[in-house]
């Protein structure tokens, strides 16, 4: 069953590999990088192979049955 979640970015950005680890889609940074390199992750509908792609908010990341919508931190 597909799962959807919103992830609030703290700070200016989060890297794709760190996001996968933060949401539990990878057990380690190495596993996250491997999954990205294998083409298992899409960003805004396109396969993304840049492990440290900076996500700043507004993007949609899909891995397995999990869809993650990124929200930028609200300015103080």
Secondary structure, DSSP 8 states (H G I E B T S, - for coil): --EEEEEE--SS-EEHHHHHHHTTS-SSHHHHHHHHHTT-EEETTEE---TT-EE-SS-EEEETTEEEEEE-----
